[in-house]
Amino acid sequence: MIAQLIAGYHGLQKLPLILLLNFNKEEIPLINAEIKENKFGDFEVHQITNETTQKRSMMYLSSGVFSISNVILILDLLQKAISPSIITAIIINKAEKVESILDEEAWITTMIRRENKVL
């Protein structure tokens, strides 16, 4: 199901940037397998882990689908390593657990929506 959602967003733009939040490292291979099995496209989810800020910035600019932690994304937003305007979609796993505007996911979406009126 997640793979189908990603594929839908992936088809919206020529060079989309799709971010996945709150996905653990065990889920990413399963999502990639589902993408390939269902032939949703010629792309895969890449997990951002310990790359430098500069490397992550280059990855964002090259587009793609990335699984990223809240902490790294917040850091990159604050350091301007990623421009919210280039983000095509954010898919938040377990979004129903976001209870307050003080939660990291709520803060992230607020920051991105300030500059990205499409999301």
C-alpha positions as CSV (number, residue, x, y, z in Angstrom):
1,M,0.0,0.0,0.0
2,I,2.8,2.4,0.9
3,A,4.6,1.5,-2.4
4,Q,1.5,2.4,-4.4
5,L,1.2,5.7,-2.6
6,I,4.8,6.5,-3.3
7,A,4.4,5.5,-6.9
8,G,1.4,7.9,-7.2
9,Y,3.4,10.8,-5.9
10,H,6.5,9.8,-7.9
11,G,4.5,10.0,-11.2
12,L,3.4,13.6,-10.5
13,Q,6.7,15.3,-11.4
14,K,9.7,14.5,-13.6
15,L,12.1,14.8,-10.6
16,P,10.1,14.3,-7.4
17,L,11.5,14.5,-3.9
18,I,9.5,12.3,-1.6
19,L,10.3,12.0,2.1
20,L,9.3,9.1,4.3
21,L,9.2,9.8,8.1
22,N,8.9,7.3,10.9
23,F,9.8,4.2,8.8
24,N,12.2,1.8,10.4
25,K,15.1,0.3,8.6
26,E,13.4,-3.1,8.3
27,E,10.4,-1.6,6.4
28,I,12.4,0.0,3.6
29,P,13.5,-3.3,1.9
30,L,9.9,-4.5,2.1
31,I,8.7,-1.3,0.4
32,N,11.3,-1.6,-2.3
33,A,10.4,-5.2,-2.9
34,E,6.7,-4.2,-3.3
35,I,7.7,-1.4,-5.7
36,K,9.6,-3.9,-7.9
37,E,7.0,-6.8,-7.5
38,N,4.2,-4.6,-8.6
39,K,6.2,-2.7,-11.3
40,F,5.3,0.7,-9.9
41,G,8.3,2.3,-11.5
42,D,12.1,2.3,-11.8
43,F,12.9,3.8,-8.4
44,E,13.6,2.7,-4.9
45,V,13.5,4.2,-1.4
46,H,17.0,5.2,-0.1
47,Q,17.5,5.4,3.6
48,I,19.4,8.5,4.9
49,T,21.5,7.6,7.9
50,N,24.9,9.1,8.6
51,E,25.7,11.1,5.5
52,T,27.1,14.6,5.9
53,T,24.8,17.6,5.6
54,Q,26.5,18.5,2.3
55,K,26.0,14.9,1.0
56,R,22.3,15.0,2.1
57,S,21.8,18.4,0.4
58,M,23.2,16.9,-2.9
59,M,20.9,13.9,-2.5
60,Y,17.8,16.1,-2.1
61,L,18.7,18.2,-5.1
62,S,19.1,15.1,-7.3
63,S,15.5,14.1,-6.3
64,G,14.3,10.6,-5.3
65,V,12.5,8.8,-2.5
66,F,14.2,9.0,0.9
67,S,13.4,7.6,4.3
68,I,14.7,10.0,6.9
69,S,14.5,10.5,10.6
70,N,12.7,13.4,12.2
71,V,16.0,14.6,13.8
72,I,17.9,14.7,10.6
73,L,15.1,16.4,8.7
74,I,14.7,19.0,11.4
75,L,18.5,19.6,11.4
76,D,18.5,20.0,7.6
77,L,15.5,22.4,7.6
78,L,17.2,24.6,10.2
79,Q,20.5,24.6,8.4
80,K,18.8,25.2,5.1
81,A,20.3,22.0,3.6
82,I,16.9,21.3,2.1
83,S,14.5,23.8,0.6
84,P,10.9,23.0,1.5
85,S,9.9,24.3,-1.9
86,I,11.5,21.3,-3.7
87,I,9.6,18.7,-1.7
88,T,6.9,16.9,-3.7
89,A,5.4,14.8,-0.8
90,I,6.0,13.7,2.8
91,I,4.6,10.4,3.9
92,I,4.4,10.1,7.7
93,N,4.1,6.5,9.1
94,K,1.9,6.3,12.2
95,A,0.7,9.8,11.6
96,E,-2.3,9.1,13.9
97,K,0.1,9.2,16.8
98,V,0.8,12.8,16.3
99,E,-1.1,14.4,19.1
100,S,0.1,17.9,19.5
101,I,1.6,20.8,17.6
102,L,4.7,20.2,19.7
103,D,5.3,16.8,18.1
104,E,8.3,16.7,15.7
105,E,6.1,15.7,12.8
106,A,3.8,18.6,13.3
107,W,6.7,21.0,13.6
108,I,8.2,19.6,10.4
109,T,5.0,19.9,8.4
110,T,4.4,23.4,9.6
111,M,8.0,24.5,8.6
112,I,7.6,22.9,5.2
113,R,4.1,24.3,4.5
114,R,5.4,27.9,5.1
115,E,7.5,27.7,2.0
116,N,5.8,25.0,0.0
117,K,2.2,25.9,-0.8
118,V,1.7,22.8,-2.9
119,L,1.8,20.3,0.0
